[in-house]
Amino acid sequence: MDFVEYLKRVRATWAKIPEQGKRLVVAVVVIVAVFIPVRGLLIPTDFGEHGHYRASALVEAAALDVKYAGHQICNDCHDDVVETKAAGYHRTVNCEVCHGPSLLHTDDPDTYLPVAPRQRGYCPLCHGYLSSRPTGFPQIVVDSHNPLKACISCHDPHDPVPPETPAECEACHATIARAKAVSHHVYVECTYCHEVSEEHKIAPRQHLPTKPVSREFCGQCHADDADAPADVARIDMGTHGEGYVCWQCHYPHLPEAR
């Protein structure tokens, strides 16, 4: 096949392509033609020498001033704090997270003192109420929880147990309390369904509350023959969701059944 015949076939094939297809092909060709030279201009020449990064980035990072000392150095001098912190909830929080870069303090402790986070806005970065945070994680509503007082005036940050044991469940379980407040279970006490030890209020993850483990528990109110007010939703315990515990299908803090 000579070159002229080849061109005729190419033109014939091109003529068969729909107009929108031709525009797409032209756009792809233009993008590729622009991308290849631009890519060569934008990618640093030392990119990929040691991995998927600029080789010179290592030199630049090594040239930066060192500001953080590391908690191991803090531990060498502050034995009393280390012991207190190791037994508290902040045991996995490194010192400089709260006290800031402290290398200068380790070199000259009398001249450079680490900062203490006395501002109201600092601790709520972790402990301000957010519905996305895990259930049981200590949270507060900043505007109403001891307003204007520094957090560390009531809480020892190295061992941040509450100065007083919370009396109500919603002190920690705000998300659940808000859902339950607009549900049919609003008047059902938390302790009716959950057995909660006093230790749970001090060490919640070590002493978890119980959950109902049988269908008969919910049936005390919701079975057809239950001794409950007439407006409570009823089911046939023998046929409704047989084989499942009720809360596996129904969210008990905001049950949708009517």
N, C-alpha and C positions, 0 to 999 in steps of 0.2 A: 504494500500500500504506500503510494507516494504521499508527499506532504500536502498536496492540494486535495487529494481525496480525504485525507485525515481532517483537514479543515472543514470540508463539506459535511462530514459526519458530525463534527462538533457543533456546527451551526444548526444542523437538523435536530440534534438532541436539545440544544439550547432553545430552539423554537417550540419544542414540545412542553417545556417547563412553564407552568402557570406564571402570570405576572407577579403575584405575591411571592412565589418561590424565587424568581429572579432577584427581587429586591432583598430577600433574605440572604441569598448567596453573596450579593454585592456587599451587604452589611458585614457578613462574616469575614470576607476577604479584607475589607478595609480595617476591621478591628484587629485581625491577625497581623496585617502589614504595619499597623501603628504600634501594637503591643510589643512585638519583638524588639524593635530598636529602643523604645522607651524603657522596656524592662532592663536592657543592658545599661542604660544611663542611670537608672534609679537604684539598682542593686550594687552595694559596695563591692569593691574588687576583692576584699578579704572575706567576704561572706562564704561560709561553708568550708573554710580551711580546717577547722577542728570540729565542726558540727553545724547545726542549723542556727547559726548566729554569726555576728561579726567577730573576727579574731581580735580586732583592736578593742572590742568591748571589755575584754579581760584586762587590758592595760589601763583603760579608763577607770574601771571599777577599782583596780588596785591603787590608783593614784588618788582616790577620794580620801578625805580625812576620816579617820576612825573615830566614831563618837560613842558607840555602845561598848560597854565593858563585858556584858554577859553575866547571867545570874550566878555562875559559879564563883566569880570573884566577889560578888556581894555576900555570898554564903561564908566566905573565909573570915569576914569580920563580924557579921550580924548573926551570931549563933542563936541568940534568943528569938529573933524574928523567924529564923529558919525553922526552929522547933515549933513555934506557934503556927506558922503558915503550913507546915507539913501536915498538921492535923486538921486544917480548915478547908473550906470549899475553894479557896483561892490557891490551893497548892500547885495547880498547873499553870497559874498566871505568873509569867516572869516579872521580876522586880521593875524592869525598865518600861514595861507596858504602862504602869501607873506613875513611876517616878521620872520618866524621861531618860535621855542619854546620860550616862553617868561615868564615862571614862575619865573626865577631868576630876570628878570626885574621888575616884580610886587613886589618882596620881597625887592629889592635894586635898585630902578630905576636910581640912579646916577652912579652906578658902572657897571651895566649890561644894555647896550643899545641894542634894537632890531635891526636886520640888515635890510637894505633897498636893494631890488633887483635891483642893478645897472647893472648887467651883461646883455649883449644882448641876451643871451640864455634863460633867465628866462621867460619873458612875452610871447615869441613865443611858449612856451609849450601849451598855450591856443590859441594864436592869430597868430601863423605861419600858412601859407596856407596849408590846407588839403581839398581835394575834398569831403571827407566824412562829413565835418562839415556843419551845417545847412546854407541854403541860408540866407544871411543877417547878419550872425555872423561876427563881425569885424576880418578880416584876413589881413596879410601882407606877401609879399615875402621878407624874411629876408635879402637876399643878396642885394636887390636893394632899400629897404625902409630905407632911412637915415642911410646908413652903418656907423658903428663905433660909432654911437651916442647911449647913454643910452636911453631907452624908456621913463624913467621918466624925462628926460631933456626937452621933449616936451609935455608929457601927465601927468596930475595929476592923479595918480593911484586911489585916493579916489573918483574922479569924471572924469573918463576917456573919456571925449568928445574930438573929434578931435580939434586940435588947429586951423584948418581951415576946413570949410565945404567942403567935397569932391565935385569936379566939375563933375566927370564922374561916371557912374554907376558901371564900373568895379572895382572901388576902393573897393567895398564891394562884388560885385557879380562876383567874378573872374571865378567861374566855368561856369556860363552862358556866360560870355564874351568869354571864350575860345571855347565853343561850337559854339557860334554864329559867331565867326571869320572864321570858315570853312564851314559855312552853306550858303544856298541860300538867307538867310535873313541878310547877313553880312552888307548890305548897308541900312537896315531898322533901323531907329533910335528907341531906346527903348521907347521914349516918343510918338512915333506914335501909338503904341499899348497900352501903359500904361499912364494913367494920374497920375503924381507924384507931390505931393505938396512939397514945400521947407522944411516943417517940417519933411518929411520922411528922409531927410538927417541927421537930428539931432536926431530924435526919431523914427527910422524905424518901430518898432513894434507897436507904437501907431498911426502911420499915414501910412497905407499900400497903395501901388499903386493899381490902378484898373486893371481889366482884361477885355478883350472883352467878352460881355455877349450874343452876337447874331451872328448867322451864316452870316448875311449880312455884318458884319465888314470885315471878311476875303474875302467875296465875292467881295469887292471893287476892289481887285486885281485878284482874282482867279475864279470868275464867267465867264461863257462863253462869256457874253456880256460886261465884264469889260473893262474899258478904261485903259489898262496896256500894257507894252511892250509885243511883240509877244512871247518871250521866257519864259514868266511866265506861270507856270502850270495852266491849266484851268479845271473846273469841271462843271457839270450840277447841279446847286444848288437845283433843284427840286427833284433829285433822289439820289444824292450822300450823304450818311450818314444822311438821313433825320431824324430829331428829335434830333440830337446831335450838340452841339457847336463844331466847328472844332478842338479846342485844346484838346478836350476830347479824340480824336483819334491820332492827329498829334502833336508831340512835336514842338512848334513854334520856339524855338531857334535853332533847327536843323531838320527842316522838311525834311522827306525822299522822298516826292513826286517829280517826275521829270516832 
